Amino acid sequence: MITESTWTNIGPTSNFPLHLGSCVKVGGKQIAVFQMPTEKKWYAVQNFNPQNQRMVLSRGLTGDADGTPIVICPLHKYRFSLENGECLSDSTYALETFPIKEQGGELLIEA
């Protein structure tokens, strides 16, 4: 079965600050959006932290763990991979990730 993908324009890249996360709502889901300027790459993960049951990941710190781009929960410091959603602090948790791309100065998310 082939399903049609749905890309949603979430606005111009200039609306999303470097080094900080932003939260957008797409299809009823809160999604945290990050740009890793050293890689010049965008990432999108669920904003909901499954460890502490809060919508806080867009306010988390970003960084690098042995070459893996991460977001760190601002409340309890759990570290999550921005590439695949894996929790590096406790493997019982994981985040949903979303394809994201830049096109003509606009950001699009598939959700």
C-alpha positions in Angstrom: 0.0 0.0 0.0 1.4 3.4 -1.0 0.5 6.3 1.3 0.9 9.9 0.2 3.2 11.9 2.3 2.0 15.3 3.7 4.5 18.0 4.1 3.4 21.1 6.1 5.0 24.5 5.7 5.8 25.8 9.2 7.2 29.1 8.1 10.4 30.8 7.0 13.7 29.6 8.4 14.2 33.1 9.8 11.4 32.5 12.3 13.5 29.8 14.0 16.5 31.1 16.1 19.9 29.5 16.0 21.0 27.5 19.1 17.4 27.6 20.5 14.4 25.2 20.0 11.0 26.3 18.8 7.7 24.6 19.1 5.1 24.2 16.3 1.8 22.4 16.2 1.2 20.2 13.2 -1.8 17.9 12.8 -2.5 18.2 16.5 1.1 17.3 17.6 3.5 19.6 19.3 6.8 19.3 17.6 10.1 20.7 18.8 12.3 22.1 15.9 16.0 22.6 16.2 18.8 23.7 13.8 22.3 22.5 14.5 24.3 25.3 13.0 27.6 23.4 13.0 26.0 20.7 10.8 23.7 23.1 9.0 20.9 20.6 9.5 17.4 20.8 10.9 15.8 18.3 13.3 12.2 17.8 14.5 11.1 15.6 17.5 8.0 15.4 19.6 7.9 18.2 22.2 6.5 15.8 24.9 9.2 14.3 27.1 8.1 10.8 28.0 10.3 10.6 31.1 8.6 13.5 33.0 5.4 13.8 31.0 5.9 17.5 30.1 5.8 19.5 26.9 9.3 20.9 27.4 11.8 19.6 24.9 11.7 22.7 22.7 13.2 24.6 25.6 16.0 22.1 26.1 19.7 22.6 25.6 21.2 21.2 22.4 24.6 19.7 22.1 26.7 16.8 20.9 27.3 13.4 22.5 30.1 11.6 20.8 29.1 13.0 17.4 25.3 12.6 17.9 23.3 15.8 18.0 21.2 15.8 21.2 18.6 17.8 23.1 18.7 17.8 26.9 15.5 18.0 28.9 15.5 21.3 30.8 13.9 19.6 33.9 15.7 16.4 34.6 18.6 16.5 32.1 17.7 13.4 30.2 19.5 13.4 26.8 17.8 12.4 23.6 19.3 11.9 20.1 17.9 14.3 17.6 18.7 11.9 14.8 16.6 8.9 16.0 14.8 9.9 19.2 16.7 7.4 21.4 17.1 8.4 25.0 20.8 8.2 25.8 20.1 8.5 29.6 17.6 5.6 29.9 16.8 3.3 27.0 13.3 2.7 28.1 12.3 6.1 26.7 12.4 7.4 23.1 11.0 10.3 21.1 9.1 10.3 17.8 11.1 12.0 15.1 9.8 13.8 12.0 11.3 14.4 8.6 12.1 18.1 8.2 13.6 20.0 5.2 14.3 23.5 4.1 13.0 24.5 0.7 13.3 28.0 -0.8 13.9 29.5 2.6 10.8 27.8 4.2 10.7 24.9 6.6 8.5 21.9 5.9 7.7 19.0 8.3 6.2 15.6 7.4 3.8 14.8 10.2 
